[in-house]
């Protein structure tokens, strides 16, 4: 049997007639609506979510009229990654060169809903359009029947969309091709070319038992009998590669023959919805014949029992009786390579607990029946009787990763878990926009050696390239190289790196505000600073003490606003406390047990002029950090210093607070705190972190905390709720060391 486009033979057996009023019309009178589906990304659905998707498909299929066909076609094709750099820079260009040209697997999912006719609904392979022509039956021209079908399809699509599936009806050019020669879906299928490149129609012919399309050999594996099915059908299956004894990662049941196959192939899924009552009556008659012949063969009695079991199930569950069929088509220009791929497909079907059945003789018939709109040509002997809910279990519910970005953000460049190609994911705005998160705050957890520093460097580098302001509190020089690169790239205008040295100690001035506008956030920061300076981590500050410090700060700020010639500093605040505020405390008769001012002054004296740390809070250098977009404070040299570390950490946060307050609302602000638990072990600092986590979202900002052990955070009663509960985005790196501790 030969089919040659140039000789015109293919036109005689081609099953389609026209495309009219948004639908494909076949020569036998079938009407087909064509859609493209957007499925859930792989590895993102739980068992309950896969169950919900299964339920959505079942509900949708039940609204279709008798003699409808649901043909879901998942096309997987190899393509080449072309990653264009979004920004100029060495890292961006190097990354693009690394990925450019890498082979990857693309996925397109199409849905064809067909209204067939009773007379042509169940055809054997000998009645396929590839072999015979036929007249259009009268019922195919019934306009009211067609209107009812379109209403049902619209309801079908509405149910799919309400269940979270993207569903878009294809336009004329997308189905039959454009006037400029671009292939439509039908031409893509007939040439097995879905890449959009080198679009040339190919000859179709059969050599011995092999179907060839151009230079491509085609083979097919089908699930067309009940004996081919696994013993148990489910909406999900356990992924052994990513599951442990105490945790399970699930995929849809068809995953082994869908995304898991790393080469060109098509997974076809058919549900033929006939007249259920007529089918059940036919089974009743068959059962009686089997019973009457049970004396001839015991096999008839066994089949009668199976028949009765199916009929009882249909009666009890009120399920619609349907016929189903599934097949996997694959192709390759090398016959040897195709044989190797056949072995892989056979192994995948075995992994699904299906009997491996390679189709030999009627591959052309199955290929022809999978043309969009030609599903009624599927051989009846290759279908099996079932229920809708069982057939849907073998539907592919997942697609590969795609970019998740919004209008305001390009997202982070991550990599596809399966193909290793770049995928851009907005981990800030889109989760909030889609209702997955209420804030952009992040909690990053990864044990030593998990790639934590590498990931955070990638994240902050890309955020900087997108124009965001970043303040990083680091321990261990993790960002020194990136900061130096940015500094060189900007000619020293950005990429500011601070580190503590004995001969060059870090100095700040948290009291200095250029415009003398002290916001609520600024006052909270100053209050937290004084509390940390006064009390150690084992001492609690009382409400009365906190109130008096707050009053002192407010009076000092008022004093500064009235005397703008006076330079704001910690020294100035200390002088104000021991003079003006001391007089006020005496006048109001505040008892020493409620507020011990002398003790406060004594504890703060090391930070006053002449004290051991007088450099720390009295800087007179007016370095403008407001418009520096990449600032790193490296605190490794003082990370174990009981005095300097928590104080410096709080002051650093003041830099971020200033950015929040003074930068334009549309500018993004990010503060990343590495190993912050060492600082938040003090209650005063913890309260500030808690305040920051809850208010930063109002200023188009986000907080990210990085740690090695989750116990470091949850062990602190004050902050565990603030950080964990207010960080809707948890980024967990390699946790294989703790795989058996997850429940």
C-alpha positions in Angstrom: 0.0 0.0 0.0 1.5 3.3 -1.1 0.5 6.9 -0.5 2.2 9.5 -2.5 1.3 13.2 -2.2 2.5 14.1 -5.7 0.4 11.4 -7.4 -2.7 12.6 -5.7 -3.6 9.2 -4.1 -3.7 10.7 -0.6 -6.6 13.0 -1.6 -8.8 10.0 -2.3 -8.4 8.5 1.2 -7.9 11.6 3.2 -10.6 11.6 5.9 -11.2 15.4 6.1 -13.4 17.4 3.8 -13.4 21.0 5.0 -13.0 23.5 7.9 -16.3 25.5 8.3 -17.7 27.6 11.1 -14.8 26.9 13.5 -14.9 23.1 13.1 -13.3 20.3 11.0 -15.8 18.4 8.8 -14.9 14.9 7.8 -16.0 13.1 4.6 -18.2 10.8 6.7 -20.0 13.8 8.3 -18.1 14.0 11.6 -17.8 17.5 13.2 -14.7 18.2 15.3 -13.8 21.2 17.5 -10.0 21.7 18.0 -8.4 23.0 21.2 -5.0 23.4 22.7 -4.7 22.6 26.4 -2.3 24.0 29.0 -1.7 21.4 31.6 -0.1 21.6 35.0 3.7 21.6 35.2 5.2 18.2 36.1 6.0 17.6 39.8 3.6 20.3 40.9 0.5 18.2 41.7 -0.2 16.3 44.9 -2.2 13.1 45.0 -5.3 15.1 45.9 -4.7 17.6 43.1 -4.4 14.8 40.5 -7.6 13.3 41.9 -9.2 16.7 41.4 -8.0 16.8 37.8 -9.3 13.3 37.2 -12.7 14.3 38.5 -12.7 17.4 36.3 -12.2 15.3 33.1 -14.9 12.8 34.2 -17.4 15.5 34.8 -16.6 17.2 31.5 -16.9 14.0 29.5 -20.3 13.2 31.0 -21.9 16.3 29.4 -21.1 15.2 25.9 -23.9 13.6 23.8 -24.0 10.0 22.5 -21.6 9.2 19.6 -19.1 11.8 20.8 -15.3 11.1 20.7 -12.8 12.7 23.0 -9.3 12.5 21.4 -6.5 14.0 23.5 -3.2 14.1 21.7 0.0 14.8 23.5 2.9 15.7 21.1 6.4 15.5 22.4 9.2 16.6 20.1 12.9 17.3 20.3 13.9 20.9 19.8 17.0 23.1 20.3 17.2 25.6 23.2 17.9 29.2 22.1 18.6 31.3 25.2 19.0 34.9 24.4 20.7 37.1 27.1 18.2 39.5 28.7 20.9 41.9 29.9 24.5 42.8 28.9 27.2 41.4 31.1 29.8 38.6 31.3 27.7 36.3 33.4 24.6 36.7 31.2 26.5 36.0 28.0 28.4 33.1 29.4 25.1 31.5 30.6 23.4 32.0 27.2 26.4 30.4 25.4 26.3 27.5 27.8 22.7 26.6 27.1 22.4 27.7 23.5 22.0 24.6 21.2 21.1 22.2 24.0 18.6 19.5 23.0 15.3 19.6 24.9 11.9 18.0 24.8 8.9 20.3 24.0 5.3 19.4 24.6 2.0 20.4 23.0 -1.3 19.1 24.1 -4.3 19.1 21.7 -7.9 18.2 22.3 -10.3 17.1 19.6 -14.0 16.7 20.5 -15.8 15.0 17.7 -19.5 14.4 17.0 -19.8 11.3 14.9 -22.9 9.3 13.7 -24.2 6.0 14.8 -23.6 4.2 11.5 -19.9 5.2 11.4 -19.1 5.2 15.1 -17.7 1.7 15.4 -15.6 0.8 12.3 -13.3 -2.1 12.0 -9.8 -1.6 10.4 -11.2 -2.8 7.1 -13.7 0.1 7.1 -11.0 2.8 7.7 -11.1 5.8 5.5 -7.7 4.8 4.3 -9.4 1.9 2.4 -13.0 3.0 1.6 -15.0 6.0 0.8 -18.6 6.5 2.1 -21.6 8.7 1.8 -22.6 11.2 4.4 -25.5 9.9 6.6 -28.6 12.0 6.9 -28.2 12.6 10.7 -24.9 14.4 10.0 -26.8 17.2 8.4 -29.2 17.8 11.3 -28.6 21.4 12.3 -30.3 21.1 15.7 -28.1 18.1 16.5 -25.1 20.2 15.7 -26.2 23.1 17.8 -26.8 20.8 20.8 -23.3 19.4 20.3 -21.7 22.9 20.3 -23.5 23.8 23.5 -22.2 20.6 25.1 -18.7 21.3 23.9 -18.8 24.8 25.3 -20.0 23.3 28.6 -17.2 20.7 28.4 -14.6 23.4 27.9 -16.1 25.5 30.8 -15.8 22.6 33.2 -12.1 22.1 32.2 -11.3 25.7 32.7 -13.0 25.8 36.1 -10.8 22.9 37.1 -7.7 24.9 36.4 -6.9 23.7 32.9 -6.0 26.2 30.2 -8.1 25.6 27.1 -7.9 27.6 23.8 -9.7 26.9 20.6 -7.5 27.0 17.6 -8.0 29.4 14.7 -8.3 28.5 11.0 -4.7 29.1 10.2 -3.5 27.1 13.2 -5.5 24.1 12.0 -5.2 24.0 8.2 -2.2 26.2 7.7 -1.6 29.8 6.6 -1.6 31.4 3.2 2.1 32.2 3.6 2.9 28.5 3.6 3.2 28.0 7.4 2.1 24.6 8.5 -1.1 24.1 10.4 -1.7 21.4 12.9 -2.9 18.8 10.3 0.2 19.4 8.1 2.5 19.2 11.1 1.0 15.9 12.1 1.1 14.4 8.6 4.8 15.3 8.3 5.6 14.6 11.9 7.3 18.0 12.1 6.2 20.1 15.1 9.3 22.3 15.4 8.2 25.0 13.0 11.4 24.6 10.9 12.0 22.9 7.5 8.3 22.6 6.9 8.0 20.4 3.8 5.3 17.8 3.1 6.6 14.3 3.0 5.5 11.1 1.2 3.6 8.5 3.1 4.3 4.9 2.2 4.5 1.4 3.7 7.4 -0.9 3.3 6.6 -4.5 4.3 5.2 -3.9 7.8 6.8 -0.5 8.5 5.0 2.9 8.0 7.3 5.6 6.7 6.6 9.3 6.5 9.3 10.8 4.4 12.6 9.5 5.8 11.1 8.7 9.2 10.2 5.2 10.3 7.1 5.0 12.5 6.2 2.4 15.1 3.3 2.2 17.5 2.5 0.6 20.8 -1.2 0.3 21.7 -3.4 -0.4 24.7 -6.5 -1.7 23.0 -7.6 -4.7 25.1 -8.6 -5.1 28.7 -5.8 -7.6 29.1 -3.3 -4.9 28.2 -4.3 -2.8 31.3 -2.7 -2.9 34.7 -4.5 -4.7 37.5 -5.2 -1.3 39.3 -5.9 2.0 37.7 -5.4 5.2 39.6 -5.2 9.0 39.0 -1.6 9.0 40.3 1.4 6.9 40.6 4.4 7.0 42.9 7.6 8.4 41.4 10.3 6.1 42.9 13.2 8.4 42.0 11.9 11.3 44.2 10.1 9.3 46.9 11.3 8.0 50.2 10.0 5.7 52.9 8.2 8.6 54.6 7.4 10.9 51.7 5.8 10.4 48.3 6.1 12.4 45.1 3.4 11.5 42.6 2.9 11.9 38.9 -0.1 11.0 36.7 -0.3 7.4 35.7 0.7 8.1 32.1 4.0 9.9 33.1 6.2 6.9 31.9 4.9 7.2 28.3 4.6 11.0 28.4 7.3 13.3 29.7 9.6 10.5 30.8 10.3 9.4 27.2 13.1 11.7 26.1 12.5 11.5 22.3 9.9 12.4 19.6 6.6 10.6 20.2 2.9 11.1 20.4 0.6 9.8 23.1 -3.0 9.4 21.8 -5.9 9.0 24.2 -9.4 8.2 23.0 -12.7 7.9 24.7 -15.6 6.8 22.5 -18.9 7.8 24.0 -21.6 5.6 22.5 -25.2 4.9 23.5 -24.6 3.4 27.0 -28.0 1.8 27.3 -27.6 0.1 24.0 -24.1 -1.2 25.0 -25.4 -2.6 28.2 -28.3 -4.3 26.5 -25.9 -5.9 24.1 -23.8 -7.1 27.0 -27.0 -8.6 28.5 -27.6 -10.6 25.3 -24.0 -11.7 25.2 -24.2 -12.9 28.7 -27.2 -15.1 28.0 -25.5 -16.6 25.0 -22.4 -17.3 27.1 -24.5 -18.9 29.7 -26.2 -21.1 27.2 -22.8 -22.2 25.9 -21.2 -22.8 29.3 -21.6 -26.5 28.9 -19.5 -26.4 25.7 -16.6 -24.4 27.3 -16.0 -23.4 30.9 -14.4 -20.2 29.5 -17.9 -19.1 28.5 -19.0 -19.3 32.1 -16.0 -17.3 33.3 -16.7 -14.6 30.7 -20.4 -14.6 31.8 -19.2 -13.8 35.4 -17.0 -10.9 34.1 -19.9 -9.7 32.0 -22.3 -9.7 35.0 -19.7 -7.9 37.2 -19.4 -5.1 34.7 -23.2 -4.8 34.4 -23.6 -4.7 38.1 -20.9 -2.0 38.4 -22.7 0.1 35.8 -26.0 -0.3 37.6 -24.6 0.5 41.1 -22.4 3.5 40.1 -24.7 4.8 37.3 -21.5 5.1 35.2 -21.6 5.8 31.5 -20.3 2.9 29.5 -17.6 3.9 26.9 -14.9 2.4 24.8 -11.3 3.5 25.2 -8.1 3.2 23.3 -4.5 4.5 23.8 -1.4 4.3 21.8 2.2 5.7 21.7 3.6 6.6 18.3 7.3 7.2 17.8 9.5 7.8 14.9 13.2 8.1 13.8 15.1 8.4 10.6 17.4 5.6 11.7 15.7 2.2 11.9 18.3 1.0 14.4 17.6 4.0 16.7 13.9 3.3 16.4 14.4 -0.2 17.6 16.3 1.1 20.6 13.4 3.5 21.3 11.0 0.7 21.0 12.7 -1.0 23.8 12.5 2.1 26.0 8.7 2.4 25.3 8.2 -1.2 26.1 10.0 -0.7 29.4 7.9 2.3 30.1 4.7 0.4 29.5 5.9 -2.3 31.7 6.6 0.3 34.4 2.9 1.2 34.2 2.1 -2.6 34.7 0.7 -2.7 31.2 1.2 -5.6 28.8 3.5 -4.5 26.0 1.7 -4.8 22.7 3.6 -3.5 19.7 1.3 -3.0 16.7 2.6 -4.4 13.5 0.1 -4.6 10.6 -2.4 -1.8 11.1 0.0 1.1 12.1 -1.2 3.1 9.0 -4.8 2.7 10.3 -3.9 4.0 13.7 -1.8 6.8 12.3 -4.7 7.8 10.0 -7.2 7.7 12.8 -5.1 10.1 14.9 -5.4 12.8 12.3 -7.3 15.7 14.0 -11.0 15.1 13.3 -10.6 11.5 12.1 -11.0 9.6 15.4 -14.1 7.7 14.2 -11.7 5.7 11.9 -10.0 4.1 14.9 -10.4 0.4 14.5 -13.1 -1.1 16.7 -11.1 -4.2 17.5 -8.4 -1.9 19.0 -10.9 -0.4 21.6 -11.9 -1.9 25.0 -15.0 -1.5 27.0 -14.7 0.5 30.2 -16.1 3.5 32.2 -15.2 7.1 31.8 -13.5 7.2 35.2 -11.2 4.3 34.4 -10.3 5.6 30.9 -9.4 9.0 32.3 -6.8 7.4 34.7 -4.6 6.9 31.6 -4.8 10.5 30.5 -1.6 12.6 30.6 -2.2 15.4 33.2 1.2 17.1 33.1 3.4 19.1 30.9 7.0 20.3 31.0 8.1 23.5 32.7 7.4 26.8 31.1 8.3 30.4 32.0 6.3 31.9 34.8 6.9 35.6 34.5 4.8 38.7 34.8 4.8 42.2 33.2 7.0 43.7 35.9 9.6 41.0 36.3 11.7 38.7 34.1 12.0 36.2 36.9 15.0 34.0 37.9 16.7 31.8 35.3 16.4 28.3 36.7 16.7 25.0 34.9 14.2 22.4 33.8 14.6 19.3 36.0 14.1 16.9 33.0 15.9 18.6 30.1 18.3 21.0 31.9 17.3 24.0 29.8 16.7 27.5 31.2 13.2 28.3 32.6 12.4 31.8 33.9 10.3 31.8 37.1 9.1 34.9 38.9 9.4 34.0 42.5 8.2 37.3 43.8 5.2 39.0 42.0 3.6 36.1 40.2 3.0 33.9 43.3 1.2 36.9 44.9 -0.7 37.7 41.8 -1.9 34.1 41.4 -2.9 33.8 45.0 -0.2 31.3 45.9 1.4 33.7 48.5 0.4 36.9 50.3 3.9 38.3 50.6 7.2 38.0 48.7 9.3 37.1 51.8 11.5 34.0 51.5 13.0 31.4 53.8 15.9 29.6 52.3 17.0 26.3 53.9 19.9 24.2 52.9 22.5 22.2 54.8 26.2 22.5 54.2 27.2 21.5 50.7 23.7 21.8 49.3 24.5 24.7 46.9 22.9 27.3 49.1 25.5 30.0 48.4 25.5 29.2 44.7 21.8 29.6 44.5 21.6 32.8 46.5 24.4 34.3 44.3 22.4 33.4 41.2 19.3 34.9 42.7 20.7 38.2 43.8 22.8 38.6 40.6 19.7 38.3 38.5 17.7 40.5 40.8 20.4 43.2 40.5 20.3 42.9 36.7 16.6 43.6 36.8 17.1 46.9 38.6 16.4 45.8 42.2 18.1 47.3 45.3 19.8 44.6 47.4 21.3 44.8 50.9 23.1 41.6 51.9 24.2 40.7 55.4 26.8 37.9 54.9 28.9 35.6 57.0 31.7 33.9 55.1 32.6 36.0 52.0 30.0 34.2 49.9 29.3 37.3 47.8 32.7 38.9 47.6 33.4 37.7 44.0 30.0 38.8 42.7 30.3 42.2 44.5 33.7 42.7 42.9 32.4 41.9 39.5 29.6 44.4 39.8 32.0 47.0 41.1 34.3 46.6 38.2 31.4 46.5 35.7 30.0 49.8 37.0 33.4 51.5 37.3 33.1 51.6 41.1 29.7 53.2 41.1 28.0 50.2 42.6 29.0 46.9 44.3 29.8 48.3 47.8 31.5 45.7 50.0 32.0 46.3 53.8 34.0 44.0 56.0 35.3 44.5 59.6 39.0 44.9 60.2 40.7 45.9 63.4 42.5 48.9 61.7 39.3 49.8 59.7 36.3 49.1 61.9 32.8 49.5 60.5 31.2 52.7 61.7 27.6 53.9 61.3 25.3 56.7 62.3 21.8 55.4 62.8 20.6 58.7 64.2 21.5 60.6 61.0 18.5 61.4 58.7 19.3 64.0 56.1 15.8 65.6 55.9 15.0 65.2 59.6 12.0 63.1 58.8 12.0 60.2 61.3 9.4 57.6 60.2 7.8 55.0 62.3 10.1 52.4 61.0 13.1 54.5 61.8 11.9 55.0 65.4 11.3 51.3 65.8 14.8 50.6 64.6 16.3 53.0 67.1 14.3 51.5 69.9 15.5 48.0 69.0 19.0 49.2 68.9 19.0 50.8 72.4 17.2 47.8 73.8 19.9 45.4 72.5 22.7 47.7 73.8 21.2 47.7 77.2 20.0 44.2 77.9 21.8 40.9 77.2 20.1 37.9 75.6 19.1 36.5 79.0 17.5 39.7 80.3 14.0 40.8 79.4 13.1 44.4 78.9 9.9 45.5 80.7 7.1 47.5 79.2 7.9 50.5 81.4 11.6 50.5 80.4 10.7 50.2 76.7 8.2 53.1 77.1 10.7 55.4 78.7 13.3 54.7 76.0 10.7 55.4 73.3 9.9 58.7 75.1 13.5 59.6 75.2 14.0 58.9 71.5 10.9 61.0 70.6 12.1 63.9 72.7 15.6 63.7 71.2 14.2 63.7 67.7 12.1 66.7 68.5 15.2 68.4 69.9 17.1 67.8 66.7 14.2 69.1 64.5 14.2 72.3 66.6 18.0 72.6 66.6 19.1 71.6 63.1 22.5 72.9 63.5 23.3 70.1 65.9 24.7 67.0 64.2 22.6 63.8 65.0 24.7 61.0 66.6 24.7 58.5 69.4 26.9 60.9 71.3 24.2 63.5 71.0 21.5 61.1 72.2 23.7 60.1 75.2 24.3 63.7 76.2 20.5 64.4 75.9 19.8 61.3 78.1 22.1 62.4 80.9 20.9 66.0 80.9 17.5 66.9 79.6 15.9 63.5 80.0 17.5 62.8 83.4 15.8 66.0 84.6 12.5 64.8 83.3 12.8 61.4 85.0 13.5 63.2 88.3 10.6 65.6 87.8 8.1 62.8 87.1 9.3 60.7 90.0 9.8 57.6 88.0 10.9 54.8 90.4 14.2 53.1 89.8 12.6 49.6 89.7 10.5 50.8 86.8 13.3 52.5 84.9 16.9 52.6 86.0 18.4 55.5 83.9 21.8 55.4 85.7 22.1 51.7 84.8 21.2 52.5 81.2 23.8 55.2 80.9 26.4 53.1 82.5 25.7 50.2 80.0 25.7 52.6 77.0 28.9 54.4 78.0 31.3 52.1 75.9 29.6 53.5 72.8 30.0 57.1 73.9 33.0 59.2 73.0 36.1 57.9 74.7 34.6 54.5 75.1 35.8 51.2 73.7 33.3 51.2 70.8 32.9 55.0 70.4 33.5 54.6 66.6 30.6 52.3 66.0 27.6 54.6 66.2 29.1 58.0 65.6 30.2 58.1 62.0 30.4 61.5 60.4 31.0 60.2 56.9 28.0 60.9 54.7 28.4 58.1 52.2 25.2 57.9 50.2 24.0 54.3 50.2 20.5 55.2 49.1 21.1 54.9 45.4 23.7 52.0 45.6 21.8 48.9 44.4 24.2 46.2 45.6 25.6 46.5 49.1 27.2 43.7 51.0 28.1 43.8 54.7 30.5 40.9 55.5 30.5 40.2 59.2 32.6 37.0 59.4 35.2 38.7 61.6 32.7 39.7 64.3 30.1 36.9 63.9 31.0 35.5 67.4 31.4 38.9 69.0 28.7 39.2 71.6 28.6 43.0 71.4 29.4 44.0 67.9 27.5 41.4 65.9 23.9 42.0 67.0 24.5 45.8 67.0 26.0 46.0 63.6 23.2 43.7 62.2 20.5 46.1 63.5 22.3 49.1 62.1 22.7 47.4 58.7 18.9 47.0 58.7 18.6 50.7 59.1 20.2 51.0 55.6 17.4 48.9 54.3 14.7 50.8 56.2 16.0 54.0 54.6 15.7 52.5 51.2 12.2 51.4 52.0 11.2 54.8 53.1 12.9 57.0 50.6 13.0 55.1 47.3 10.2 55.3 44.9 7.3 52.8 45.5 7.9 51.1 42.1 11.5 50.3 43.0 12.1 46.9 44.5 14.0 46.4 47.7 15.5 43.2 49.0 17.4 42.4 52.1 19.1 39.0 52.3 20.3 37.8 55.8 22.7 34.9 55.8 22.8 32.8 59.0 20.7 35.5 60.7 19.9 33.3 63.6 23.1 34.4 65.4 21.8 38.0 65.5 18.1 37.2 66.2 19.0 35.2 69.2 18.6 38.5 71.1 15.0 39.4 71.8 15.4 43.0 70.8 16.7 42.2 67.4 14.1 39.5 67.0 11.3 41.9 67.6 12.7 44.1 64.8 12.9 41.2 62.4 9.4 40.3 63.3 8.3 43.9 62.5 10.3 44.0 59.3 8.8 40.7 58.0 5.3 42.1 58.5 5.7 45.5 57.0 8.2 45.2 54.2 5.5 44.1 51.7 3.9 47.5 52.0 7.0 49.1 50.5 7.4 46.8 47.5 10.1 44.9 49.4 11.0 41.5 50.5 13.1 39.8 53.2 15.0 36.6 52.6 16.6 34.6 55.5 19.1 31.9 54.7 20.1 29.2 57.2 21.5 25.7 57.4 19.3 24.3 60.2 15.6 24.9 60.5 16.1 24.3 64.3 18.1 27.6 64.5 14.9 29.5 63.6 12.2 27.5 65.3 14.2 27.2 68.4 13.7 30.9 69.0 10.2 31.4 70.4 10.0 35.0 69.4 10.9 34.7 65.7 9.9 31.3 64.6 6.3 32.4 63.9 7.4 35.8 62.4 9.9 34.2 59.9 8.2 30.9 59.0 4.6 32.1 58.9 5.4 35.4 57.1 7.7 33.8 54.5 5.2 32.3 52.1 8.0 31.2 49.8 10.1 28.4 51.3 13.1 27.5 49.1 14.4 24.1 50.2 17.8 23.0 48.7 19.2 19.5 48.8 17.7 17.8 51.9 18.9 14.3 51.1 20.7 14.1 54.4 17.4 14.4 56.2 15.2 12.5 53.7 13.9 10.0 56.3 13.0 12.8 58.7 10.2 14.3 56.5 6.7 13.2 57.4 
